[in-house]
């Protein structure tokens, strides 16, 4: 039973969820949107930075949403 990290594309809330099956619907605990994106966890993704620095962002935009390089999560979908 893996725990996955998610980010809501509507309100940018980051949260973790214990997922029992791949078909299980995940909703944001803050706004209850189903428009969520699974992130690479710190455990699952490690960069080559100092002292094993890790990143949970998939995008390369820095200030953007995890799934894009935009500065606003409202542009995810």
N, C-alpha and C positions, 0 to 999 in steps of 0.2 A: 504494500500500500504506500505508494510514493506521495510525498508532499511536493506540490508544485508552486512556484511563485507566479503571480499574475499581475497585470496592470490593466486597469479599466481605461478603454479608449474614450469614454465619455467624460469621466471626472478625474482621471489620472491617479486614482487610488491604487496603491500597491498592497497586495495581500497574499497570503499563503492559503492553500486549500489541499486537504487530504482527498485524493481522487481514487475511487475504487475501480472504475472502469473507464475505458477511452470514450464511451458514449455519454458519460455523465455530464450534464449541463452545469457550467460554472457561472455564477452571477456575482456581481460586485456587492460587497457587504454595505457599501456606503449609499450607492444610488440604485442598486438592484438591476443594473444593466447587464445584458448577456454579451455585450460587445467588449470582451476581455481578450487579452493576448497573453499567452504563456511566455514567461521570460526564461532565459538561461540562468540557472541559479549560480551563486558564487561557488558552490560545490562542483557544479557541472561545467563551468567555464572559467579558465584561469589564464590571465595574460602573462606576458613575460616581463612585467614591471618589477620594481624594487621589492624585495622581501616577499615575492609571490603575490603581488597585488592582484586582486581579482575584480572582475566587473560583471554586473548582471545585466548590462545594456547590450542589446543586439545591434542597434543602429550605431552609426559612426558620427551622428550629428551632435553629440555632447548634451545639449540642453533639450533635445527633442524627445519625442515619445520613443519607447523601446523598439517599435516597429518601423519607424520612419526617421527622417532627418529634420522634420518640421519642428518649429518652436512651440507648437500647440497641439495637444492631444486631440482636439476637436477635428483635426484634419486627417486622422487615422482612417476613417471610413466615410 
